[in-house]
Amino acid sequence: MEPASEFFHDAFQASPVGIALENLEGQPLFVNPALCSFLGFSEEEMRRKHCSDFSPPEDAQRDRALFAQLRAGLIDHYSMEKRFFRRDGSMVWGRLTISILPGPASPMVVAMVEDITARKTAQETLELASKQVAAAVTRCSCSLRYLWASQSYADLLQRPLAEIIGRPIADVLGASAFERLHHYFERVLAGETVVYEEEVNYHGVGPRWVSATYIPTLAADGTIDGWVGVIVDIGERKRTEEAIASLSGRLIRAQEEERRRIARELHDDINQRLALLVVHLEGLRSNLFLAPEVACELREATKQLENLGADIQALSHRLHTSKLDHLGLAGAASSFCRELASRSKVNVNFQSENMPKSLPQEVSLCLYRVLQEALQNAIKHSGSTNFAVSLIAAPDEIRLSVHDAGTGFDVNEALSHGGIGLSTMKERLKLVNGTLSIDSQPSGTTIHACAPLHTGGKHAGAVG
């Protein structure tokens, strides 16, 4: 086996992500140990099955519809979340990514499956908890006293109803909670319907996450005389959200670590071995008397190896670039735009304003990855050859925009199908308390990403 082939075979076997190579009919040809372990089948058992045998009919049907588009050349890859049957009959969740691998004889299908069972289980727990919570209801006066309260509200505050009804809100909630919520009371008494989620430090109870809606009530003469409040304890939901965010952060961090490892292997090992092989072939061509046709073939082989080395180096840089550390976000982003424009033969106008050289590492890496995903997707899918990228530093945030003059797309459909990386961009930005917005029209699309300079989140460090 050639050194390069041996390396990629070893990487296929050692990958923690499940991988299968299939023919165009969906028949598995090669399956790595990670996928066998995930589904509980041996490689031989999996080769005797069709890919649709591993999923419920409704999931398999969605997969087949996307695969038909892939075979027809309408898309070059797709991703979806689907359920898989294990050998023992249990069901697990996986994120499936499918692409076509051109081959000398006939193309093959590369199927990658990431285990997302833990995240899906957490989401289902969150949905169940949201359905089961009981709302607490209060009726309050414009003099900021409780006129009535439900037993659920008394349970939330851990007080008897007799210690709530008729008493001032400030006395019942305590000074800290009253100060935190007072501006909401003022707004509802001004005639506004108020909705909020807050962590409130209730007297005698401690911090509680609540979701509340306040609706003004009217006296007989039409004046506002108080409000009705509906309060829900969302502590369990918040804890589940934190668990999901933590899991997402660990997954992205593991992905970045794997990117670094593969980039290092490609640059330090494979590329160096290719360079030595080129030198060796050049030496043979110089030192041996060869027939003209053999010398010509040897020159062509050497050229192909040099091109392969350049492609591997470019891939290594795309996986992990040291320019982010040395040049900062603006310098690395500018370099990426130039290289991608040259490689893809398009025009990318890059501009930056007031960008500091030093930024929090998690912010720089997050926005750089969003730029990579957004610009590469735009070049692949927009049909345009002209693009604009801007990085602007505001006093408290960094703003990235990627614009194309293409045909636009249905944002909601793209997010629901998860085929062009929008979900990944949103997830990355969420981990640094950032935001993503998309404006897509028939005349073009602009992706806006904002990340605060001080993330302040528990999971912010997970993106690097």
VEXDREN-2710 file (C-alpha; in Angstrom, 1 decimal):
% VEXDREN-2710
k/r/px/py/pz
1/MET/0.0/0.0/0.0
2/GLU/1.3/3.5/-0.9
3/PRO/2.2/5.7/2.1
4/ALA/-0.5/8.3/1.3
5/SER/-3.1/5.5/0.9
6/GLU/-2.0/3.8/4.1
7/PHE/-2.3/7.1/5.9
8/PHE/-5.9/7.7/4.7
9/HIS/-6.8/4.1/5.4
10/ASP/-5.5/4.4/9.0
11/ALA/-7.4/7.7/9.4
12/PHE/-10.6/6.0/8.1
13/GLN/-10.2/3.2/10.6
14/ALA/-9.2/5.4/13.6
15/SER/-11.8/8.2/13.1
16/PRO/-14.1/8.7/16.0
17/VAL/-16.9/9.6/13.6
18/GLY/-18.8/6.8/11.8
19/ILE/-17.9/6.6/8.1
20/ALA/-19.2/4.4/5.3
21/LEU/-18.3/4.2/1.6
22/GLU/-21.3/3.2/-0.5
23/ASN/-22.1/2.6/-4.1
24/LEU/-24.7/4.8/-5.8
25/GLU/-27.4/2.3/-5.0
26/GLY/-26.8/2.8/-1.2
27/GLN/-25.0/-0.5/-0.6
28/PRO/-22.3/-0.2/2.0
29/LEU/-18.9/-1.3/0.6
30/PHE/-16.5/-0.2/3.5
31/VAL/-17.5/0.6/7.0
32/ASN/-15.2/1.9/9.7
33/PRO/-15.2/0.6/13.4
34/ALA/-16.8/3.8/14.8
35/LEU/-19.9/3.3/12.7
36/CYS/-20.0/-0.5/13.5
37/SER/-19.8/0.4/17.2
38/PHE/-22.5/3.0/16.9
39/LEU/-25.0/0.7/15.3
40/GLY/-23.8/-2.6/16.9
41/PHE/-23.3/-4.5/13.6
42/SER/-20.1/-6.1/12.3
43/GLU/-18.8/-4.7/9.0
44/GLU/-19.8/-7.9/7.2
45/GLU/-23.4/-7.6/8.5
46/MET/-23.6/-4.0/7.4
47/ARG/-22.3/-4.8/3.9
48/ARG/-25.2/-7.2/3.5
49/LYS/-27.8/-4.5/4.2
50/HIS/-29.0/-1.4/2.3
51/CYS/-28.6/2.0/3.9
52/SER/-32.4/2.4/4.2
53/ASP/-32.5/-0.7/6.4
54/PHE/-31.0/1.2/9.3
55/SER/-33.7/3.8/9.7
56/PRO/-37.5/4.1/10.2
57/PRO/-39.4/4.5/6.9
58/GLU/-40.2/8.2/7.4
59/ASP/-36.5/9.1/8.0
60/ALA/-35.4/6.8/5.2
61/GLN/-37.9/8.5/2.8
62/ARG/-36.4/12.0/3.6
63/ASP/-32.9/10.6/3.1
64/ARG/-33.9/9.1/-0.3
65/ALA/-35.4/12.4/-1.5
66/LEU/-32.2/14.3/-0.8
67/PHE/-30.1/11.5/-2.2
68/ALA/-32.0/11.7/-5.5
69/GLN/-31.1/15.4/-5.7
70/LEU/-27.5/14.5/-5.1
71/ARG/-27.4/11.8/-7.8
72/ALA/-29.0/14.3/-10.2
73/GLY/-26.3/16.8/-9.6
74/LEU/-28.7/19.4/-8.1
75/ILE/-26.7/19.5/-4.8
76/ASP/-23.2/18.4/-4.0
77/HIS/-23.8/17.3/-0.4
78/TYR/-26.5/17.3/2.3
79/SER/-26.9/16.8/6.0
80/MET/-29.8/15.7/8.1
81/GLU/-30.6/14.5/11.6
82/LYS/-32.2/11.1/11.6
83/ARG/-32.9/8.0/13.7
84/PHE/-31.0/4.7/13.3
85/PHE/-31.8/1.2/14.4
86/ARG/-29.1/-0.6/16.4
87/ARG/-28.7/-4.3/16.1
88/ASP/-30.3/-4.9/19.6
89/GLY/-33.5/-3.1/18.4
90/SER/-32.9/0.2/20.3
91/MET/-32.9/3.5/18.4
92/VAL/-30.3/6.2/18.4
93/TRP/-29.9/9.6/16.8
94/GLY/-27.2/10.6/14.3
95/ARG/-26.3/13.6/12.1
96/LEU/-25.8/12.1/8.6
97/THR/-23.7/14.0/6.1
98/ILE/-23.6/12.6/2.5
99/SER/-21.3/13.6/-0.4
100/ILE/-20.1/12.1/-3.7
101/LEU/-16.5/10.9/-4.0
102/PRO/-15.3/10.8/-7.6
103/GLY/-13.4/7.6/-8.5
104/PRO/-11.5/6.3/-11.4
105/ALA/-14.1/3.6/-12.2
106/SER/-17.4/4.9/-10.8
107/PRO/-18.2/7.5/-8.1
108/MET/-18.8/6.4/-4.5
109/VAL/-20.9/7.9/-1.7
110/VAL/-19.2/9.0/1.5
111/ALA/-21.6/8.8/4.5
112/MET/-20.5/10.3/7.8
113/VAL/-22.6/9.7/10.9
114/GLU/-22.1/11.7/14.2
115/ASP/-23.7/10.4/17.3
116/ILE/-26.1/13.1/18.6
117/THR/-28.2/10.8/20.8
118/ALA/-27.3/12.7/24.0
119/ARG/-28.2/16.1/22.6
120/LYS/-31.5/14.8/21.2
121/THR/-32.4/13.2/24.6
122/ALA/-31.7/16.5/26.3
123/GLN/-33.9/18.3/23.8
124/GLU/-36.7/15.8/24.3
125/THR/-36.4/16.2/28.1
126/LEU/-36.6/20.0/27.7
127/GLU/-39.7/19.8/25.6
128/LEU/-41.3/17.4/28.1
129/ALA/-40.4/19.7/31.0
130/SER/-41.9/22.7/29.2
131/LYS/-45.2/20.9/28.7
132/GLN/-45.4/19.8/32.3
133/VAL/-44.7/23.1/34.1
134/ALA/-47.6/24.6/36.1
135/ALA/-48.2/28.3/35.8
136/ALA/-48.6/30.5/38.9
137/VAL/-51.2/33.4/38.6
138/THR/-51.4/36.6/40.6
139/ARG/-53.7/39.7/40.5
140/CYS/-52.0/42.9/41.7
141/SER/-53.2/46.5/42.3
142/CYS/-51.8/49.8/41.1
143/SER/-50.7/50.4/44.7
144/LEU/-48.4/47.4/44.3
145/ARG/-50.2/45.0/46.5
146/TYR/-51.4/41.4/45.9
147/LEU/-55.1/41.2/45.5
148/TRP/-55.1/37.4/44.8
149/ALA/-52.6/34.6/44.1
150/SER/-52.9/31.0/43.1
151/GLN/-51.6/28.1/45.2
152/SER/-48.9/27.5/42.5
153/TYR/-47.6/31.0/43.2
154/ALA/-47.5/30.3/46.9
155/ASP/-45.6/27.1/46.2
156/LEU/-43.2/29.1/44.0
157/LEU/-42.4/31.5/46.9
158/GLN/-42.6/28.8/49.5
159/ARG/-45.1/30.8/51.6
160/PRO/-48.7/30.3/52.7
161/LEU/-51.3/32.3/50.7
162/ALA/-52.2/34.2/53.9
163/GLU/-48.8/35.7/53.9
164/ILE/-49.2/36.9/50.2
165/ILE/-52.7/38.2/49.6
166/GLY/-53.3/41.8/50.7
167/ARG/-49.6/42.4/51.4
168/PRO/-47.2/44.8/49.6
169/ILE/-45.3/43.1/46.7
170/ALA/-42.0/44.5/48.1
171/ASP/-42.6/42.8/51.5
172/VAL/-43.4/39.4/49.9
173/LEU/-40.7/39.3/47.2
174/GLY/-37.9/41.0/49.2
175/ALA/-35.8/44.0/48.4
176/SER/-33.6/42.4/45.8
177/ALA/-36.4/40.8/43.7
178/PHE/-38.6/43.9/44.0
179/GLU/-35.8/46.1/42.7
180/ARG/-35.1/43.7/39.8
181/LEU/-38.8/43.6/38.7
182/HIS/-40.0/47.2/39.6
183/HIS/-39.5/48.5/36.0
184/TYR/-41.7/45.7/34.7
185/PHE/-44.4/46.8/37.1
186/GLU/-44.1/50.4/35.9
187/ARG/-44.4/49.3/32.3
188/VAL/-47.6/47.2/32.8
189/LEU/-49.2/50.0/34.8
190/ALA/-48.4/52.3/31.8
191/GLY/-50.6/50.0/29.7
192/GLU/-48.0/47.7/28.2
193/THR/-48.3/43.9/28.1
194/VAL/-45.0/42.8/29.5
195/VAL/-43.2/39.5/28.8
196/TYR/-39.8/38.6/30.3
197/GLU/-37.5/35.9/31.5
198/GLU/-35.4/36.7/34.5
199/GLU/-33.4/35.0/37.3
200/VAL/-35.0/36.5/40.4
201/ASN/-33.6/36.3/43.9
202/TYR/-36.8/35.8/45.9
203/HIS/-36.7/36.4/49.7
204/GLY/-36.4/33.1/51.6
205/VAL/-36.2/31.1/48.4
206/GLY/-33.1/32.2/46.5
207/PRO/-32.5/32.6/42.8
208/ARG/-35.2/31.2/40.5
209/TRP/-35.5/31.4/36.7
210/VAL/-39.0/32.5/35.8
211/SER/-40.9/33.4/32.7
212/ALA/-43.6/35.9/33.3
213/THR/-46.4/37.7/31.4
214/TYR/-48.1/40.8/32.9
215/ILE/-51.4/42.0/31.4
216/PRO/-53.0/45.3/32.5
217/THR/-56.5/45.3/34.0
218/LEU/-59.0/48.1/33.7
219/ALA/-61.4/49.6/36.2
220/ALA/-65.0/50.4/35.3
221/ASP/-64.0/53.9/34.2
222/GLY/-61.4/52.5/31.8
223/THR/-58.4/53.4/33.8
224/ILE/-55.7/50.9/34.6
225/ASP/-56.1/49.6/38.1
226/GLY/-53.5/46.8/38.2
227/TRP/-52.5/43.7/36.3
228/VAL/-52.7/39.9/36.1
229/GLY/-49.4/38.1/36.1
230/VAL/-48.8/34.6/34.8
231/ILE/-45.4/33.2/36.2
232/VAL/-43.8/30.0/35.2
233/ASP/-40.8/28.4/37.0
234/ILE/-38.4/27.6/34.1
235/GLY/-35.4/26.5/36.2
236/GLU/-35.5/23.0/34.8
237/ARG/-35.6/24.3/31.2
238/LYS/-32.7/26.6/31.8
239/ARG/-30.6/23.8/33.3
240/THR/-31.4/21.7/30.3
241/GLU/-30.5/24.5/28.0
242/GLU/-27.2/24.9/29.8
243/ALA/-26.6/21.2/29.5
244/ILE/-27.3/21.4/25.7
245/ALA/-25.0/24.4/25.3
246/SER/-22.3/22.7/27.3
247/LEU/-22.6/19.6/25.1
248/SER/-22.6/21.7/21.9
249/GLY/-19.5/23.5/23.2
250/ARG/-17.7/20.2/23.8
251/LEU/-18.6/18.9/20.4
252/ILE/-17.3/22.0/18.7
253/ARG/-14.2/22.0/20.8
254/ALA/-13.6/18.4/19.9
255/GLN/-14.1/19.2/16.2
256/GLU/-11.5/22.0/16.5
257/GLU/-9.0/19.7/18.2
258/GLU/-9.5/17.2/15.5
259/ARG/-9.0/19.9/12.8
260/ARG/-5.7/20.8/14.4
261/ARG/-4.6/17.2/14.6
262/ILE/-5.4/16.4/11.0
263/ALA/-3.9/19.7/9.8
264/ARG/-0.7/19.0/11.6
265/GLU/-0.5/15.5/10.2
266/LEU/-1.1/16.7/6.7
267/HIS/1.4/19.5/7.0
268/ASP/4.2/17.8/9.0
269/ASP/3.9/14.3/7.7
270/ILE/2.1/13.7/4.4
271/ASN/3.2/17.0/2.8
272/GLN/6.8/16.5/3.8
273/ARG/6.8/12.9/2.5
274/LEU/5.4/14.1/-0.8
275/ALA/8.1/16.8/-1.0
276/LEU/10.8/14.2/-0.5
277/LEU/9.2/12.0/-3.2
278/VAL/9.2/14.9/-5.6
279/VAL/12.9/15.5/-4.9
280/HIS/13.6/11.8/-5.4
281/LEU/11.8/11.8/-8.8
282/GLU/13.6/14.9/-9.9
283/GLY/16.9/13.2/-8.9
284/LEU/16.0/10.1/-10.9
285/ARG/15.1/12.2/-14.0
286/SER/18.4/14.1/-13.8
287/ASN/20.7/11.2/-13.1
288/LEU/19.3/8.5/-15.3
289/PHE/19.3/8.2/-19.1
290/LEU/15.6/7.8/-19.9
291/ALA/13.7/7.4/-23.2
292/PRO/12.0/10.7/-24.1
293/GLU/8.5/9.3/-23.5
294/VAL/9.5/8.0/-20.1
295/ALA/11.1/11.3/-19.1
296/CYS/7.9/13.1/-20.2
297/GLU/5.8/10.8/-18.1
298/LEU/8.1/11.3/-15.2
299/ARG/7.9/15.1/-15.5
300/GLU/4.1/14.8/-15.6
301/ALA/4.0/12.6/-12.5
302/THR/6.3/15.0/-10.7
303/LYS/4.0/17.9/-11.6
304/GLN/1.0/16.0/-10.4
305/LEU/2.7/15.3/-7.1
306/GLU/3.6/19.0/-6.7
307/ASN/0.0/19.9/-7.3
308/LEU/-1.2/17.3/-4.8
309/GLY/1.2/18.8/-2.3
310/ALA/-0.2/22.3/-2.8
311/ASP/-3.7/21.0/-2.5
312/ILE/-2.9/19.2/0.8
313/GLN/-1.2/22.3/2.1
314/ALA/-4.3/24.4/1.2
315/LEU/-6.5/21.8/2.9
316/SER/-4.3/21.9/6.0
317/HIS/-4.6/25.7/6.2
318/ARG/-8.4/25.5/5.8
319/LEU/-8.7/23.0/8.6
320/HIS/-6.5/25.1/11.0
321/THR/-4.7/28.4/10.2
322/SER/-1.9/29.8/12.3
323/LYS/-2.5/33.1/10.7
324/LEU/-5.3/33.8/13.2
325/ASP/-2.8/33.7/16.0
326/HIS/-0.1/35.7/14.2
327/LEU/-2.1/38.2/12.1
328/GLY/-5.3/38.6/14.2
329/LEU/-8.8/38.2/12.9
330/ALA/-8.7/41.0/10.3
331/GLY/-5.4/39.8/8.8
332/ALA/-6.4/36.1/8.8
333/ALA/-9.8/36.9/7.3
334/SER/-8.3/39.1/4.5
335/SER/-5.8/36.4/3.7
336/PHE/-8.6/33.7/3.6
337/CYS/-10.7/35.9/1.2
338/ARG/-7.8/36.4/-1.2
339/GLU/-6.9/32.7/-1.3
340/LEU/-10.5/31.6/-1.7
341/ALA/-11.1/34.2/-4.4
342/SER/-8.0/33.0/-6.3
343/ARG/-8.8/29.4/-5.9
344/SER/-12.5/29.8/-6.9
345/LYS/-11.8/32.4/-9.6
346/VAL/-14.3/35.0/-8.1
347/ASN/-14.0/38.5/-6.8
348/VAL/-14.1/39.1/-3.0
349/ASN/-14.0/42.7/-1.8
350/PHE/-12.8/42.6/1.9
351/GLN/-12.9/45.6/4.2
352/SER/-12.2/46.1/7.9
353/GLU/-12.7/49.1/10.1
354/ASN/-11.2/49.8/13.6
355/MET/-10.3/46.1/14.1
356/PRO/-8.0/45.6/17.1
357/LYS/-5.0/43.2/16.6
358/SER/-5.9/41.4/19.8
359/LEU/-9.3/39.8/20.4
360/PRO/-10.6/37.1/22.8
361/GLN/-9.5/33.8/21.2
362/GLU/-13.0/32.4/21.3
363/VAL/-14.5/35.4/19.5
364/SER/-11.7/35.4/16.8
365/LEU/-12.1/31.7/16.1
366/CYS/-15.9/31.8/16.1
367/LEU/-16.1/34.7/13.5
368/TYR/-13.3/33.2/11.4
369/ARG/-15.2/29.9/11.2
370/VAL/-18.5/31.7/10.4
371/LEU/-16.7/33.6/7.6
372/GLN/-15.3/30.4/6.2
373/GLU/-18.7/28.7/6.2
374/ALA/-20.7/31.7/4.9
375/LEU/-18.3/32.7/2.1
376/GLN/-17.8/29.1/0.9
377/ASN/-21.5/28.5/0.9
378/ALA/-22.1/31.7/-1.0
379/ILE/-19.6/30.8/-3.7
380/LYS/-21.1/27.3/-4.0
381/HIS/-24.8/28.1/-4.0
382/SER/-25.4/31.8/-4.9
383/GLY/-24.5/31.6/-8.6
384/SER/-22.7/35.0/-8.2
385/THR/-19.0/35.8/-8.9
386/ASN/-18.9/39.0/-6.8
387/PHE/-18.9/39.0/-3.0
388/ALA/-18.3/41.5/-0.3
389/VAL/-17.0/40.8/3.3
390/SER/-16.7/43.4/6.0
391/LEU/-15.4/43.3/9.6
392/ILE/-16.3/46.3/11.8
393/ALA/-15.3/46.8/15.4
394/ALA/-17.9/48.7/17.5
395/PRO/-17.2/49.7/21.1
396/ASP/-18.7/46.5/22.5
397/GLU/-18.9/44.0/19.6
398/ILE/-17.4/42.8/16.3
399/ARG/-19.7/42.7/13.3
400/LEU/-19.1/40.5/10.3
401/SER/-21.1/40.6/7.1
402/VAL/-20.9/38.4/4.0
403/HIS/-22.8/39.6/0.9
404/ASP/-23.4/38.0/-2.5
405/ALA/-25.3/39.3/-5.5
406/GLY/-26.8/35.9/-6.2
407/THR/-30.3/34.5/-6.5
408/GLY/-31.1/34.2/-2.8
409/PHE/-32.8/31.3/-1.0
410/ASP/-35.5/30.4/1.5
411/VAL/-33.9/30.9/4.9
412/ASN/-36.5/28.9/6.9
413/GLU/-36.3/26.0/4.5
414/ALA/-32.5/26.1/4.7
415/LEU/-32.5/26.1/8.5
416/SER/-35.0/23.2/8.7
417/HIS/-33.0/21.0/6.3
418/GLY/-29.6/21.9/7.8
419/GLY/-27.9/21.5/4.4
420/ILE/-25.7/24.6/4.1
421/GLY/-24.2/25.1/7.5
422/LEU/-26.5/27.8/8.9
423/SER/-27.2/25.7/12.0
424/THR/-23.5/25.3/12.7
425/MET/-23.0/29.1/12.3
426/LYS/-25.8/29.8/14.7
427/GLU/-24.6/27.3/17.2
428/ARG/-21.0/28.7/17.2
429/LEU/-22.3/32.2/17.7
430/LYS/-24.6/31.2/20.5
431/LEU/-21.6/29.8/22.4
432/VAL/-20.1/33.3/22.5
433/ASN/-23.4/35.0/23.2
434/GLY/-23.4/36.2/19.6
435/THR/-26.2/36.5/17.0
436/LEU/-26.8/35.5/13.4
437/SER/-29.2/37.2/11.0
438/ILE/-29.8/36.5/7.3
439/ASP/-31.4/38.8/4.7
440/SER/-32.0/36.9/1.5
441/GLN/-33.8/38.4/-1.5
442/PRO/-33.9/37.4/-5.2
443/SER/-31.2/40.1/-5.7
444/GLY/-28.8/38.7/-3.2
445/THR/-28.1/37.5/0.3
446/THR/-26.3/39.1/3.3
447/ILE/-25.3/37.2/6.4
448/HIS/-24.8/39.3/9.5
449/ALA/-22.9/37.9/12.5
450/CYS/-22.3/39.8/15.7
451/ALA/-20.1/38.7/18.7
452/PRO/-19.6/40.7/21.9
453/LEU/-16.0/41.6/22.8
454/HIS/-16.6/40.3/26.3
455/THR/-18.6/37.0/26.0
456/GLY/-19.3/36.6/29.7
457/GLY/-20.9/33.1/29.1
458/LYS/-20.2/29.9/31.0
459/HIS/-19.5/28.1/27.7
460/ALA/-17.7/30.8/25.7
461/GLY/-14.4/29.0/25.9
462/ALA/-15.8/25.9/24.3
463/VAL/-15.4/27.2/20.7
464/GLY/-11.6/27.1/20.6
END
